[in-house]
Amino acid sequence: MLTGNQFHLGIDVGGTFTDAVLIRGETGRIETAKVPSTPADPAAGFMEALSRVLEKGAVGPGSISHLVHGTTVATNSLIEGRTPRTAFVTTEGFGDMLEIARQVRPSLYDVHFQKLRPLVPRDLCYEVPERLDAAGDVLRPLDEDAVRGISRVLAERGVRSVAVCLLHSYANPVHETRVAEILREGDPDLLISLSSRVCPEFREYFRASTCVINACIIPVVARYLAGIEEGLGRVGVEAELLVMQSNGGVLTAEQAASKPVFMVESGPAAGVVSANFIAGQLGRADLISFDMGGTTAKAGLIRDGRPRVTKEYEVGAQAQPGQGMTRAAGYPIRTPVIDLVEVGAGGGSLAWVDPGGVLRVGPRSAGADPGPICYGKGGTEPTITDANLVLGRLNPDFFLGGEMELDAAAAAAGIRERCADPLGLDVVEAANGIIEIANATMINALRLVTVRRGYDPRELAMVAFGGAGPLHASRLCMEMQIPALVIPPSPGTASALGLLVTDLRHEFSHTRVMPADAPDVGRIRSLFERMEDEGRRTLERGGVAPEAMEFRRGIEMRYAGQSSEVAVSCPAERVDVPALADAVRSFHVAHERAYGHGYPDEPVELVNFTVTAIGRIPRPRLQRIGSNGTSVSDARRGTRRVFFADAAGFVEAGIYDRALLRAGHAVIGPAIIEEVDSTTLVHAGYRAAVDEFGNLLIAAGARA
């Protein structure tokens, strides 16, 4: 248990900024730090954020007892093609698997579409004689001499990592295990990923793709995490490094280095966890998480206090998870990931005029280097941040608490040159157009995670965060008729807070197709028990006590003849025919909600069985801000002319210092609430009330 003067530290490396959150275990006092990311060496930004937050909190590195890290290094290495030479070993006759991929395309009538090149070139794909059937029985023994020959070739070609995916290895890993043993005999330092361990599910291409991605990023992630741990040791931090996973849980750095495919969406997942934690304090279990940072905006759905998790996920030119949204434009990954819709509409997203004379926003971003024009670091293309500055929504003298001065004149000149003049508009019209287009993109993302999933946004709350999120969230809620908006304290670093309010989590799955009306109950019990035993051993290696362990069972089902599954939970206390019948009824309901139709009279198949092993980690207490008897007028800095689209022009808006707002205060719009890492826009007719934790509760009318 973390007590006394011990500290929790979360550091989230994003595409534009690196955020740190430090929480004192005894009091819940929070310190935050935000520094520009260092894309050339992400570890440098990590260490700078660490140094900055420890200095602000006057805390020695030896006082850190709980350290969690979220990072995009795995995703970036894939998108940018910075992966080391990797080989692929598969069953004889399947060497073209990665080249063939799928017979689907993201845009049916796009004759110019080109698939992403395989992560492993064809000349590094090797076939080995062997064959199992779908039940895992050996039809053809493994040709071990052929494997030894492959081992010699790998050594000659300087391959350091290899993915092994043999047909039907999910049913019986015996041949994959033997291949690994032989390859290690030839090169003990060879990094080997086995599909039977990374993703033991059927559908060979998806399993192979997941395994190949893991193999490609193992050297990158292992080197990165080793560098982080070395830096931590150098400055005296002794706490074990934990890493955020795509599913919203954490795992040790050692485990992350061996299965990095599970942390591809590490950073975005932390934001959803944070939103869920914040909403939970307010007694809300159904909500939308909205995270708008410098590069992208991300929307996620939380129901009954649990983020939605999916396995339909791709990474490529731009990550795009989400059930029913697979675009077939990237590399598929079959690991659990929090269901997010991600769009290229961050504060640094570029505004441009296409050849047809249409104003566009995103998906390209100015990133951290050079950043928006107003940063004065050499940027020449206007961004959403530049537009917000021109519209008076940002204070040029108080960006990052005054650490960075913004150049409003340069932002206006850039918008005029690149957008306004080509379109025959004035600068303000062009800037407002940039904001409206960005908002439309984000509204579409919100519709995809709510209406497209069968949920009414009018019945949900929104938790908005990220450096740019509070500037846009009120307008998005107006358009979507979302009745309640929550802006947490320090929204620009809220994702880093999410790193500290989650648990150790490990996912296990196994494919065994059987009819739901004639289930093999004994086999199902055996599968669950075996996966739970493996989960228990994994948690024990992470130092989790038995009383802190929890196991959640699930089954992925489909109607007979379908090619995709829907996941439902299964009671952990028993596995019998009535319990499975209840799970099937839940499947019909879930299918109808997801797709708009269900067929209770049609035969159902049980396909994949899953276990989530959870190791509970004590959560830090958050500090209550209380009320000191001051008036909201004491937090008012004056007024500024701010452009509001719903008012069709500039209006005089009150400017408030959020650091001076206390519990019970209320700000009436139109208003701007400024803080170190973000700015909140409150529209006319809306009220922002401050609760006991310092959250802004924004709603229409006289009451929040």
N, C-alpha and C positions, 0 to 999 in steps of 0.2 A: 504494500500500500504506500502510495506517495503522500507524505505528510510533511509538516514543519516547513522549513525553508527550502525544500526541494522545488525544482522548476521543471515545467513542461515546455518543450520548444518544438515548434513546427516551422519548417522552411519549405516554401513552394517555389520552384523555379518555373516561371512562365516564359512565353515568347518575347514579352516586352519588359516585364519587371520581375524581380525576385523578391518575395515577401517572407517576412519572419514574424511569428507571434510567440511571445514568451509569457507564460502564466505562472504566477506564484502559487504553489500547491496549497498553502495555508489560507491565503486571503482571497485568491481569485483575481488579484490585480494583474492587468494585462499591459504589456509593452509591445509595440509593433515597430517594424522597420520595413522600408520599401526602397530598393536600389535597382538601377537599370540592370537587366540581364546581360550576360556576356556570352553571346552565341558561340564565339570562337572557343571558349573554355567555360562551360556552365559551372564548373566547380569554383571558379574564381568569384562569380556572383554569389554562390552559396556561402563561401567563406566571408565575403564582404557583408552580406546580410547578417550572418552570425555575429561578426564583430560589432556591427552597428547596434543590434538589439541588445547584446550583452552590455555594451557601453551605456545605452539609454537606461537600462534597468539597474546599472551598477551591480552587476552579478558576475561572480567568478565562474569560469568554465567548469570547475569541479562541482558546482551546485546543480548542473543539469543532470536530471535523473531519468528523463523520458524524452527521446528525440525521434521525431518522425519527419520523413522527407518525401515530397511529391515532386516529380520531374517529368519533363517531356523528352528526355534524352533518347529514349528508345524510339519514340515516334519520329523524332527529327532525323535520326540516323537512317530510318527507312525512307522517309520522304525525300531526303537529300541524297540518297544513294551512297551514304558513307558506311558501308558494311564491308567487312573483310572477306577474303575469298572463302567461300563455303561450298561444300559438296553435298550431293543428295544421293542416297542409296535406296533402291526400291526393288520390288519383285521383277524378275525377268519378264519383259514385254510391256512394262509400265514406265519406261524411261522418259516418255514424252508427256507424262502427266502434267508437269508444270507448264509446258508449252501449250497444251490443249486447254487446260483450265476448264472453263464452263462454256456451254453453248448458249449463253445469254449475253445481252449487251445493255448498257445503261440507257441508250437512246436508240430505239428500234430503227428509226429512219435516218440516223446520222451516218452518212457514208464515209465521213472523215474520221470516225472513231478509231482509235488505235489502243489496243490493250497495253497495259503496263508490261514492260519487259519482265520476264521471270527473275526472281531474286537469285536463282542459281542458273547459270548458262547451261545449254544442253551438253557441252563438252565436259561439264563437271557432274553430270547425272550418270550414275552407274547402276547397272542391273545385276542382280544376283539370282541364280537359279534356286528356287524354293517355292512352296505353295501350301497354304492352309485353306480349308473351306470356311464357310461362314460360321460354323460352330466351333472353329478353332482346331479341328482335327488335321493332322499332317497328311497332305496328299503327296507332297514331294519333299524329301529331306533337304535341309540346307546344304548347299555346296560350300563347305568351309574353305576349300582351296581357292575358290573364286573370290571369297572375301579377303583372303590373304593377298591375292593379286591386287585387289582394289586398294588394300592398305599400302602396298608398295608404291602404287601410282600416286596416292594422296601425298605420301612423303616426298616423292619426286616433284610434285607440283606445288608444294608449299602450302597445302591446305591446313588450316588450323582449327576449323569447325566443320562438323558434318551432321546432317539430318538423316535419320533412318526411318523410313516408312514402308513397311512391308504389308502386303495385302492381308486383311483380316487379323492384324496383330492385336486389335482391341479385344478380340475373343481369346487369344492365346499369345502372350508376348515371348514365347520361348525362342523363336528364331531371331527376333530383334535383340533380345538379351545376349544371345550367342554372337551375333554380329558385333555388338559393342565390345564384348570380351576379346574377340580376335583383333579388332581395330586397336584396342588399347595395348595388346601385346606388341603390336608393331610400333605404336607411338603412345606411351603412357600420358603424354601431355595433350593429346588430341581432345578437343571439346566435342562431346557427342550428345545429341538430342534424340531421344527415342519417342516416336509418336505414341507408343503404348503407355508412356509415362506422362507426356505433355498433354495428350488429348485422346484418351482411349475410347473413341466413339467411331461409329461407322461413317461411310462416305469418305472414300480414300482421298479425294482431292482436298477437301476441307481439312482433314486430318493432316495431310502432307503440308498444306500451306501453313497451318498453325505451327507444325514442327519446324519447317524451314525458317519461318520468321524467328522462332526461338533460337535456332542455330545461328542465324545471321547476326542477331543483336547480343548474343551471349558475350563475345569478346568486348564489344563496345560498353555494355552495361557493367560487366565485371571490372573493366579497367576504370570506368567512371566511379563506381562505388568504392573501389579500392583507393582511388585518389581522395575521395571524400573522407574515408575513414582515416587515411594517413594525415590529412589536414586537421581532422578533429583531434587525433592523438598529439599532433604537434602543438596545438594550442591548449591542450589539457582537458578536453572533453572526454569523460570516461563512459558516458552512457552508451548503451548499445544502439546502433543505428537501425531504425525500422523504416520500411519503405511502403508507401501507399500503393495499393493494387487498383486495377480497373474496376473491381467489384465493390469497392468502398471499404474494404478491410485493409489491414497492414500485414506485413510479413518481415522477417529478419532480412538484413542485407545479404546474408549468405544464401538464403532461400531465393531471394530476388535475383541474385547473380546466376543461379542455376536454371530458373524458370522466368526469365525477364518478359516473356510474352504475356504474363499475367499482369504486368504493370505498364502496358502500352498507353492506357488512358489514365495514368496515375493522377496527374494534376486536376483535370476536370472532375474526376470522381470525388475528390476532396471537397469541392464546392457543394455538391449535392448533399454530402454527409453533413457539412456545416449548416446548410439550409434546414435540413431535417432536425438537427439539434436545436437550432434557434427557434423553429416553429414549435418544437416539443415543449419548450419552456412556456410558450403561450397557450398550450393545450390544443394546438392544431395538428392534426394527423394527415390532412389531405391538402396538398399544396403544389405549387409550381416553383421550382428552383430556376432562377434566372441569373446567369453569370456573364457579364459583359466586361471583358478585359481589353487589352491593347490590340490583340490579334483577331480574336473570334468572340462570338456570343454563343452561349450554350443554354439550352432549356431542358429541364428534366422534370419528370412527374413522380410525386411521392404519394402513395395511398396507404392508409392505415399505419402510418408511421414507418413505412419501409420504401426505400427507393426501388423503382422498377429496374429489374435486371434482365438482360437479354444476351443471347449468343449470336445474334445476327449482326455482325460487325465487320467492318472493313477498314484497312488503313492503306492509304495511297497518296494521291494528290491532296486529299483532305479527308480526315477521318469522318465517317458517317455511320454511327450505329443507329439502331432502331428497328423494331419489328415491322416488317412490310416495307422497309425503306432501303434494303440492300440495293446498291446501284450497279454492282458488277463492274465497277470501274477500278477497284483496288484489290488488295490482297485480303482474302477472308481470314478471319481468326475465330476459332470456335472455343473461346474461353469466356467465362461470365464477365460482363461489363455493364456498368450502370447505364441505363438506356437514356442517351442524350441525343438531341438534335443540335448539331453544331453548324453555324453559318459564319461566313467571312464578313462579319460586321462588328469588328472591335474598334476601339478608339483610334487605332492606327490604320484602319482600312482605308485604302486609297480611293479618291473620287476622280473619275475620268469621263471623257466624252468619247463614245465609240464612233467608228467610221460612219454610222448612220445618223449621227447627230443626237444621240440619246445619252443622257447623263446616267452614269453607272457608279455604283459604290461596291468595292470589294470584288472578288475575295482576296486580291493581293493586299499585303500590309506593308507599311513602312517599318514595322518591327521596332526593335530597340536601337538599331543602328542603320540609317541615320535618324529614324523617327519622324514624327510630323514636322512640318515646316516651322511651326512656332517654337519647337525645341531649340532651334538655332544650331543644329549639329550637321547641317548640310543637306537636309531634306528639301526637295524641290516640288514634290507632288502633294496636293492638298489631301487632308484626311478628315475623318469625322471629328477628331479633336480640334482641328483648325476651324471647322465650321461652328462648333459649339463656342469657341473663343470669340469668333466674329459676331455671334448672336448674343454676346454678353453673358453667357451662362457660366463661363469660367473666369476666375479672377487671375489675371496675368501675374499678379504679385504674390499669390498665395498657392501656387501649384506645388504639391509635395511640401506643404507647410512653409512655402517661401524658399525652399532649397533650389528650385529651378524657376527662373523667370521666363515667362512666355512672351513671344514677340507677336503681338496682335496685328501690327502693320504688315509684317511679312506674311502672316496667314492670309490676310485680306488680299494682298498682292498676288499670292499664289492661286487663290480661288478665282480671282479676276482673270488671270492669265490662262489658267487651265480649264476653267468651267464657265465662268460668267460671260466673258467676251465671245467664245465660240458659240454660245447659246443665245446671245443677245439679251442677257439678263444683267441686273445689277448684282453687286456682291452679296447683299443680304438675301435676295431671292435665290441665288445659287446656293448659298450656305444653308438656307432653309430647305431647299430641294435635296441637298445631300442628307440632311437629317431625316426628312420624310421618307426618302428611299431606304435608308438604313432601317428606320422603324418598320417599314412595310416588310422588309426581309425578316426582321425579328418577329413580327406578328405571324408571319407564315410558319416560323419555327414553333411558336407557341401553339398554333392551331394543330400542328403535326403531333405534338405530345399530349394534346387534350382532345380536341374534337375527333381527330383521326384515331384516337385510342378508345373513343366511346365515352369521354368524360366531358361534363359541362363546365367550362371555365368560370361560370357565374357561381358555382358552388365551391370554388377553391380560393385559397389565398396565394399571394406571390411573395417569396422572399427574394429580394434583388440585391446583388452585390457585385464585386469587381470594381475597378477604378471608374469605369464609365457607366455601370449599371444604374445607379441612382439618378443619373441625368435623364435617362430615357424611360425608366420603369413606369412613372406615373402616366405618361402618354400611352404606353402599351396597355396598361390596365384599363384606361378609358376606352380604348378601341375594342378590347376583349371583354369588357364588362366584368372584369375581375373586381370583386367588392373590397378587398383588403390587401394592402401592400405593406410589407415589413422591410425596413432598411436597418440592418444591424449596425452597431458601432464599428468603426474602422472597416467599412465594406470593401475597401481596396485590398485588405489582407484577410478577408473572411475565409477564402479557400485554405489558407494556412491554418486557420482555427480548426477546420474540418479534419486536419491531420491528427488533431489531439483528442477528438471525441469519437473515435471509432475503436474497433477491436482487431485482434489477430484473426485472420480468416483464411481458410484453405478450402478449395473446391475439389471435389472428387466426382467422377462420373463413370458410368459403364453402360455400354449398349447391350441390350438383350431384348429383341423384338418378340412379343407374344400377344395373343389376343386378350383383350380385357375381359371377355366373357368366359375365358378358360385360363386364368393366370396360374403360373407355377409358383404358388405361395412360398414353398420351401426355398426355391431358387432366389426369389426376391428377398426373403429374409437373409439368406446367405450373402447376397450382394451388399445389402445395407450394412450388415454386421462387419463384413470385410472392409468396406470403405470407412466405417466408423473406427475400426481398429487402426487403420492407417492414419486417419485424422488424429486419433488420440496419441499415437507415437510422434506424429509431427508436432503437435502442440506441446508435448512433453519436452521435445528437443528445444522448443522455444521458451522453456521455463514456466509453462502454465500449470498451475495446480489443478488437480481433478475437479475441485468444487467450482472452478472458474471456467469449466468447459461446457459447451452446449453444441448439440448436433441437430441439424435441420435436414429432414429428408424431403426429396422431391421426385416427381416422375414427369417426364416429357412424353406427351401422348399426341396421337393424330388419328384422324378418321382413316380407315383402311383405304389405301390408294393415294393418300396425300404424300407430298414430299417435304412437308415442314411440320414442326411440332409446336405444341403449346405446353408450357410448364405449369404444373400445379403442385401444391405442397401435399405431403403425405404425413399422417400422424406418426410421431416417433415412438409412441408408447405401444403400438401394436401394428402388425401386418397380417391381416386376414381378409377374407372375401368381403365382409361388410365394409371394412375400411377402404378397400380398393374401389368398391362400388361408390362410396362417397367421393373418392378422388375423381372418378369418371364423371360424376354429376358436376363436380367443380370444373372439369375440363369443358363440358358443354357450355356452361355459363361463361367461362373465360374465352372460349372460341367465339361465341356470339358477340361479346363485348369487343374483341379485337377485330373481327371481320364483318360484323353486322348480321351474322347468321350462324345458326347451330342446328345440328341434326341428331337429336336425342335417340332416334330409332336406328341410326346407322351404326355399323360395327366400329369399334375403337381398338387401336393397338397401343400397347405400352412399348415405348421405344428405348428411352434412356432413363437410367436411375441415377440420382445424384444425392450427394451428402455434402453439406456445408459444415465444416468444423470450425467453431468459434471459440476463441480464448478471450475472456473478458478482461479488459484493461480498465483500471479505475480512471474515471473522467475527472478533469479538474473542475472545481467550482468556479462559476463566473461571479464577478463582483457586482453587487447592487449599487447603483449610484445614489439612491436616496434623494431627498429634497433638502436644500439648505435655506429655504425661506426666501430665495431670490425671485424676482419677477422675470418673465420671458423677455421683457424689454432690456434687461441687463445683458442679454446675449446678442442684442441687435447692434450691428455695426453701421447701419445706415441704409441707403437704398442704392440701386443701380438700374439702369435701363436694360431690360432683358426682353428678347424676342420670344413671343408665344404664338404658335401657329393658330391656336384656338381663339386668340384675341386679334389675329391678323395684323400683328405689328408689335412694336416695342411698348412695354408698359413699365411703370416704376415698381420694382419689386424690392421687398425688404430683404436685407442680407443678415444672416444670423451665424454666429460662431457656435458650432455644435459642441465644442469643448465646454461651453458655459451653460448649455441646456441641462436641466435637471429633471428628475421624475416629476410628472404632473404638469410640466410646461406644454404649451401647444402653440404651434406656428400656423398662422392662417395664410393661405396663398392669395395672390402670387408671391412667392418667396424663393430665396436661394439659401440653403443651409450648407455652409462650408466646413470642411475638416481637412486634416493633413493629407489623407489619401484618396479623397473623393468629394464630390459635390452633389447635393440632392436638390432636384427641381420640384417645387410644389406649385401646382397649377391653381388658378383662381377657382374658388368653389370647393377647394380641398383643404383639409386640416391635417397637420402632422403632430400627433401627440407623442410624448416621450414616456416610455414605461419604466419600471423599476430597474431593468437591466440596461437602459439607455437606448433601446430600440426605438426607431421612429415608426409609428403606426399611422399610415396615411390612408384616408378614406374621404369620400365625398360628404358634404354636409357639415353640420355643426358637431357631429360626434364621430370619433375614430373607432 
